[in-house]
Amino acid sequence: MSTAELACTYAALILEDDGISVTAEKIAALVNAGGLTVESYWPSLFAKLCEKRNIEDLIMNIGSGGGGGAPVAVTAPAGGVTAASAAVAAPAAEEKKEEPKEESDDESLFNLFD
């Protein structure tokens, strides 16, 4: 993301957080107050986006994506084991996964030209 995009994004977020209507002029004023200069089309692009979309909804739904996997049903075996004992036995059956050893940046630089 460019500096102009970030500046306009932060300006729009500031205006929305303060309850001020988001316009191109107000975005440009905040960007200029921050000591940055951006092309004149950036504030107007962000203002048009803010007119069409609710910024708060965009922020709240940023992490929402596809759904999770299907729930796994735990069934009791025919031997009469209760659900509580089956739930206790389930974590014991899980295997610990070993994490791969990460190389440090120093080691990877030496192998770069080999």
N, C-alpha and C positions, 0 to 999 in steps of 0.2 A: 504494500500500500504506500502511496506517495505521501509526502509531507502535506501536500494540499488536501488530500482526501482525509488524512487523520485530523488536520486542523478543523476542517468543516464538520467532521463527525463529532469531535469533542464540542465544538461550538453548538451544534444542534442538540447534543445531549444536555449541555448546560442550560440552554434556553428551555428545553422541555422540562428539566428538573425544577427550574424556577417558575414554571407555569406561564412562561411568556410564549406568545405565538411565534412560531419559527418562520422567519421570512429571510429572503436572500440578503436584504440590507442588514438585518440584525446578525446574521452569520458573518457577513463581511466585516461588520463593526467589531465583533468579538475576535475574529482572526487578526485584524489590524491592531487591536488593542494588545494582542499577544506578541506583536512585533513580527508577524509573518506576512508575507505577500503571496497571494494565490491568484491564479488566472480568474477572470471575472465569471466564467461559466460554472466554476465549482460551487459557489454559494447558491446559485439559482438551481442547479441540479439537486442539491440536498434539500432546498426549500420545496421543490416539486415533489420529491420523495416523501417529505414530511406531511405534505398536504394529502397525499393519497394513502399513506399508511400511518397507523398509530405507533409512535416510537416505543411507547411502553409495551405494546404487544410484541414488537420486534425483539425487545430486550428479554422479555419473559419467555419467549419461545426459541431462544437461540440454541438451547441444548436439546430441544425436542427433535427427535428424528424418528426413525422407524421404531416399531414396537420391539419388545424383548422376545425371547423365545417362549415357546409354549410351556406352561407349568408342568412339572413332572409329578405324576401321581405315585404315592407310596402305597403299595398294597401289602397287606399282611400275608405271610405264607400260610399254608393250610395247617401247619402245626399249632396254631392257636396263639401266635405271638401278637401281642398288642401293638397298637400304632406307636405308643410311646417308646417301647423297646426297639421297634424297627427304626424310629427316628434317631435313637441313641446309637444304633449299630451303623447307620448310614455314614456319619462322619468318619468312623474308624475305617471304612472301606476306601475312602478317598486317599489317593496317593499324593504325596508332596511332589510338586514339580520343581526341578532344579532350575534356577535362573542361569542363563549363560553368562559366563564371565565377560565383563565389558573391558575392552582395551582402553587404556588411557590415551589421550591425544598425543602424548610424546611417543608412545610405541607405534601408533599408526603412521606418524610422519616418517619414521625410519623405513617402514615397509612400502612407502609410496613409490619409490624409484627403484626398487629391487627387481 
